[in-house]
Amino acid sequence: MSWRDDFWGGYTASKPIKVEGGIKAKSKRGSIGDTWWSKRWVSVLESFGWSNRLERGRRYARGGQVIGFKLTPGKVTASVQGSMPKPYSVIIEVKSFSEAEWEKAIEEMSGKAVFAAKLLAGEMPQNIEEAFKSAGMSLFPASSKDIKTDCSCPDSANPCKHIAAVYYILAEEFDRDPFMLFNMRGRTKEEITVSLRKKRVGDEKPREPQEIKVKVQEEVPLSADGFWDGGELESFSVNITAPDVPAAIIKRLGTPQFWDSKEDFNKKMEKYYKEISKKAIETAYGDGKKKK
């Protein structure tokens, strides 16, 4: 040790204790997060001027230092292993919307059929932020004041590397379940879907009963030879298009109990259903014209 090291107390940067079975970020380099909403979460945090502090937490996230976390409406509690034997306790609170604010947001989301269809199928619409903006709100934190954090570590920086690591783990969890974003703002997935269904049903006004007249045609003997000749089939046509939400029924039903693969069931099925839709359209319009 040199006299300079001795003069400054021989400071050596501490290294975290390795964790067995911690939550490890999937990405090995570059940005963390695959979907637009997880990338948006990270970019919002970086916009608060936290880039350098977040970088330290990214290494912790990739190293699996986050032992576990729990998300309840508006609050995340986590345990992160640092350089000391006892893991640090992390708390992240995001400002929850009031009941009145959520009512406005639900009203905006239910007003667009595509929004409601995708959300009820467990998907996050690409432009969902527009619905919140129209209601005078922001789905993602608008400023650092919307987030309150606490860590039991001695580091006075905010966010410290332990809090930052949880931020990144949350980003990848948002990839898996976008409804966690709503949970961060105070509403669970079940509460959102129930409210959307009620709104959609309430908006459908009952129709007045109408008299239906049925024209009885004279029975004509069927003939095998003339079955495909003329008649209504000449004007029959189909218009095949891909659905707005791929594998919507599968996503509504959820992952079956027999699924024991590590792959995401919904993503796997969505891939197959998209391919089926593509083949159906190619079969129907393969010659560039609508089939009759």
C-alpha positions as CSV (number, residue, x, y, z in Angstrom):
1,M,0.0,0.0,0.0
2,S,1.4,3.4,-1.0
3,W,1.4,6.4,1.3
4,R,-1.4,7.8,-0.8
5,D,-3.6,4.8,0.0
6,D,-2.6,5.0,3.6
7,F,-3.4,8.7,3.7
8,W,-6.9,8.2,2.3
9,G,-7.6,5.3,4.6
10,G,-6.8,2.6,2.0
11,Y,-10.3,2.7,0.4
12,T,-11.2,-0.2,-1.7
13,A,-14.5,-0.4,-3.7
14,S,-16.8,-3.0,-2.1
15,K,-18.1,-6.0,-4.1
16,P,-21.5,-7.5,-3.6
17,I,-21.9,-11.0,-2.2
18,K,-22.9,-13.4,-4.9
19,V,-26.5,-14.7,-4.7
20,E,-27.6,-18.2,-5.5
21,G,-31.1,-18.2,-7.2
22,G,-31.5,-14.4,-7.3
23,I,-33.6,-12.7,-10.0
24,K,-31.3,-12.1,-12.9
25,A,-32.0,-9.8,-15.8
26,K,-32.2,-11.7,-19.1
27,S,-30.2,-9.2,-21.2
28,K,-26.4,-9.5,-20.9
29,R,-25.5,-6.2,-22.5
30,G,-27.1,-3.0,-23.9
31,S,-30.5,-1.9,-22.8
32,I,-32.9,-3.9,-20.6
33,G,-36.5,-4.6,-21.7
34,D,-38.0,-6.0,-24.9
35,T,-41.4,-4.3,-25.2
36,W,-42.1,-0.6,-25.9
37,W,-43.6,-0.2,-22.4
38,S,-40.6,-1.6,-20.5
39,K,-38.3,0.6,-22.7
40,R,-40.5,3.6,-22.0
41,W,-40.2,2.9,-18.2
42,V,-36.4,2.9,-18.4
43,S,-36.2,6.0,-20.6
44,V,-38.5,7.9,-18.2
45,L,-36.2,7.1,-15.3
46,E,-33.1,8.1,-17.3
47,S,-34.8,11.4,-18.2
48,F,-34.7,12.3,-14.5
49,G,-30.9,12.6,-14.8
50,W,-30.2,9.2,-13.1
51,S,-28.2,7.6,-15.9
52,N,-25.0,7.2,-13.9
53,R,-26.7,5.9,-10.8
54,L,-28.9,3.5,-12.9
55,E,-25.8,2.1,-14.6
56,R,-24.5,0.7,-11.3
57,G,-27.9,-0.9,-10.6
58,R,-27.9,-2.5,-14.1
59,R,-24.9,-4.5,-13.2
60,Y,-26.6,-5.6,-10.0
61,A,-29.7,-6.6,-11.9
62,R,-27.6,-8.7,-14.4
63,G,-25.7,-10.2,-11.6
64,G,-28.8,-11.6,-9.9
65,Q,-28.4,-9.5,-6.7
66,V,-32.2,-8.9,-6.4
67,I,-33.3,-11.7,-4.1
68,G,-37.0,-11.1,-4.5
69,F,-39.7,-8.4,-4.7
70,K,-43.4,-8.0,-4.1
71,L,-45.7,-5.6,-5.9
72,T,-48.9,-4.3,-4.3
73,P,-51.0,-1.4,-5.7
74,G,-48.7,1.6,-5.8
75,K,-45.8,-0.1,-3.9
76,V,-42.9,-2.4,-4.5
77,T,-40.9,-4.0,-1.7
78,A,-37.7,-5.8,-2.5
79,S,-34.6,-7.5,-1.0
80,V,-31.2,-6.8,-2.6
81,Q,-28.0,-8.4,-1.6
82,G,-25.1,-5.9,-1.3
83,S,-21.6,-6.2,0.1
84,M,-22.9,-6.8,3.7
85,P,-24.1,-10.2,4.9
86,K,-27.6,-8.9,5.5
87,P,-29.6,-8.0,2.3
88,Y,-30.8,-4.5,2.0
89,S,-34.6,-3.7,2.1
90,V,-35.8,-1.5,-0.8
91,I,-39.2,0.3,-1.0
92,I,-40.4,2.0,-4.2
93,E,-43.7,3.9,-4.2
94,V,-45.3,5.4,-7.3
95,K,-48.0,7.9,-6.9
96,S,-51.4,6.2,-7.2
97,F,-54.3,7.7,-9.2
98,S,-57.4,8.6,-7.2
99,E,-60.7,6.8,-7.9
100,A,-62.0,9.8,-9.9
101,E,-58.8,9.8,-12.0
102,W,-59.1,6.1,-12.7
103,E,-62.7,6.5,-13.7
104,K,-61.6,9.1,-16.3
105,A,-58.9,6.8,-17.6
106,I,-61.3,3.8,-17.9
107,E,-63.8,6.0,-19.7
108,E,-61.1,6.9,-22.3
109,M,-59.9,3.3,-22.7
110,S,-63.3,1.8,-23.1
111,G,-64.2,4.5,-25.6
112,K,-61.9,2.8,-28.2
113,A,-62.9,-0.7,-29.1
114,V,-59.3,-1.7,-30.0
115,F,-58.0,-0.5,-26.6
116,A,-60.7,-2.5,-24.8
117,A,-60.1,-5.6,-26.9
118,K,-56.4,-5.7,-26.4
119,L,-56.5,-4.9,-22.7
120,L,-59.2,-7.6,-22.1
121,A,-56.9,-10.0,-24.0
122,G,-54.0,-9.1,-21.7
123,E,-52.1,-6.9,-24.2
124,M,-50.9,-3.3,-23.8
125,P,-52.1,-1.1,-26.8
126,Q,-49.2,0.7,-28.5
127,N,-50.8,4.2,-27.9
128,I,-52.3,3.6,-24.5
129,E,-50.7,6.7,-23.2
130,E,-53.1,8.8,-25.4
131,A,-56.0,7.6,-23.3
132,F,-54.3,8.7,-20.1
133,K,-53.2,12.0,-21.7
134,S,-56.8,12.7,-22.8
135,A,-57.9,12.2,-19.2
136,G,-55.2,14.7,-18.0
137,M,-52.9,12.0,-16.6
138,S,-49.7,10.2,-17.3
139,L,-49.4,6.4,-17.1
140,F,-45.6,6.7,-16.5
141,P,-44.2,8.9,-13.8
142,A,-44.2,12.5,-15.0
143,S,-41.3,13.6,-12.7
144,S,-39.1,12.2,-10.0
145,K,-41.6,13.6,-7.5
146,D,-44.0,10.9,-8.5
147,I,-41.6,8.2,-7.1
148,K,-40.7,7.8,-3.4
149,T,-37.9,5.4,-2.5
150,D,-36.1,4.1,0.5
151,C,-33.2,1.7,1.0
152,S,-31.6,0.4,4.2
153,C,-28.1,0.8,2.8
154,P,-25.8,3.6,4.0
155,D,-25.5,5.2,0.5
156,S,-27.2,8.6,0.5
157,A,-27.5,8.7,-3.3
158,N,-31.0,8.3,-4.7
159,P,-31.4,6.0,-6.5
160,C,-28.7,3.9,-5.0
161,K,-27.5,0.8,-6.9
162,H,-29.9,-1.4,-4.9
163,I,-33.0,0.7,-5.9
164,A,-31.7,1.0,-9.4
165,A,-31.4,-2.8,-9.7
166,V,-35.0,-3.2,-8.7
167,Y,-36.0,-0.6,-11.4
168,Y,-34.4,-2.8,-14.1
169,I,-35.9,-6.0,-12.8
170,L,-39.3,-4.3,-12.8
171,A,-38.7,-3.4,-16.5
172,E,-38.3,-7.0,-17.5
173,E,-41.3,-8.0,-15.3
174,F,-43.3,-5.4,-17.2
175,D,-42.4,-7.3,-20.4
176,R,-44.0,-10.4,-19.0
177,D,-47.1,-8.7,-17.5
178,P,-47.9,-5.1,-18.7
179,F,-50.7,-4.9,-16.2
180,M,-48.1,-4.4,-13.6
181,L,-47.8,-0.8,-14.8
182,F,-51.5,-0.2,-13.8
183,N,-50.8,-1.9,-10.5
184,M,-48.0,0.6,-9.9
185,R,-50.6,3.3,-10.3
186,G,-53.1,1.7,-7.9
187,R,-55.3,-0.7,-9.9
188,T,-54.9,-4.5,-10.3
189,K,-55.5,-6.4,-13.6
190,E,-58.8,-7.8,-12.3
191,E,-60.1,-4.3,-11.3
192,I,-59.2,-2.9,-14.8
193,T,-60.8,-5.7,-16.7
194,V,-64.0,-5.7,-14.6
195,S,-64.3,-2.0,-15.1
196,L,-63.8,-2.2,-18.8
197,R,-66.4,-4.9,-19.2
198,K,-68.9,-2.9,-17.3
199,K,-68.2,0.1,-19.4
200,R,-68.5,-1.8,-22.6
201,V,-71.8,-3.5,-21.6
202,G,-73.2,-0.2,-20.3
203,D,-72.4,1.6,-23.6
204,E,-74.4,-1.0,-25.6
205,K,-77.9,0.4,-25.6
206,P,-80.7,-2.2,-25.9
207,R,-82.4,-2.2,-29.3
208,E,-86.1,-2.0,-29.8
209,P,-87.6,-5.3,-30.9
210,Q,-88.3,-5.4,-34.6
211,E,-90.8,-7.4,-36.5
212,I,-89.1,-9.9,-38.7
213,K,-91.0,-11.1,-41.8
214,V,-90.1,-14.4,-43.2
215,K,-90.8,-15.2,-46.8
216,V,-91.7,-18.9,-47.3
217,Q,-90.5,-20.3,-50.5
218,E,-91.9,-23.2,-52.4
219,E,-90.0,-26.4,-51.7
220,V,-87.9,-27.5,-54.7
221,P,-86.6,-31.1,-54.9
222,L,-82.8,-31.3,-54.3
223,S,-80.6,-32.5,-57.1
224,A,-77.0,-33.6,-56.8
225,D,-76.3,-32.5,-60.4
226,G,-77.7,-29.0,-59.9
227,F,-76.5,-28.4,-56.3
228,W,-73.6,-26.2,-57.2
229,D,-75.3,-24.5,-60.2
230,G,-76.5,-20.9,-59.8
231,G,-78.5,-20.0,-56.8
232,E,-77.2,-17.9,-53.8
233,L,-73.7,-19.3,-54.0
234,E,-73.0,-17.1,-57.0
235,S,-73.1,-14.0,-54.8
236,F,-71.5,-15.5,-51.8
237,S,-68.1,-14.0,-50.8
238,V,-65.8,-13.9,-47.8
239,N,-63.4,-11.2,-46.5
240,I,-60.6,-12.7,-44.5
241,T,-58.5,-10.4,-42.3
242,A,-56.1,-10.9,-39.5
243,P,-57.7,-10.3,-36.0
244,D,-56.7,-7.1,-34.0
245,V,-55.6,-9.4,-31.1
246,P,-53.9,-12.6,-32.1
247,A,-54.9,-15.7,-30.1
248,A,-57.4,-13.6,-28.1
249,I,-59.3,-16.6,-26.7
250,I,-56.1,-18.3,-25.7
251,K,-55.0,-15.2,-23.8
252,R,-58.4,-14.8,-22.1
253,L,-58.3,-18.5,-20.9
254,G,-54.7,-18.2,-19.6
255,T,-51.9,-20.7,-19.4
256,P,-53.3,-24.3,-19.0
257,Q,-52.2,-26.4,-16.1
258,F,-50.5,-29.0,-18.3
259,W,-48.0,-26.4,-19.7
260,D,-44.7,-27.3,-18.1
261,S,-42.4,-25.6,-20.6
262,K,-40.2,-22.6,-19.6
263,E,-41.5,-20.8,-22.7
264,D,-44.3,-18.2,-22.3
265,F,-47.5,-20.1,-23.3
266,N,-49.3,-17.0,-24.7
267,K,-46.3,-15.8,-26.8
268,K,-45.9,-19.4,-28.1
269,M,-49.5,-19.6,-29.1
270,E,-49.6,-16.1,-30.5
271,K,-46.8,-17.0,-32.9
272,Y,-48.8,-20.1,-34.2
273,Y,-52.0,-18.1,-34.5
274,K,-50.3,-15.3,-36.5
275,E,-48.9,-18.0,-38.9
276,I,-52.3,-19.6,-39.2
277,S,-53.9,-16.2,-40.1
278,K,-51.2,-15.5,-42.6
279,K,-51.7,-18.8,-44.3
280,A,-55.4,-18.4,-44.4
281,I,-55.1,-15.0,-46.0
282,E,-52.6,-16.3,-48.5
283,T,-54.9,-19.2,-49.4
284,A,-57.9,-16.9,-49.8
285,Y,-56.2,-14.1,-51.7
286,G,-53.3,-15.9,-53.2
287,D,-54.1,-14.7,-56.7
288,G,-54.6,-11.1,-55.6
289,K,-58.3,-11.3,-55.9
290,K,-61.0,-12.1,-53.4
291,K,-62.2,-15.7,-53.5
292,K,-66.0,-16.3,-54.0
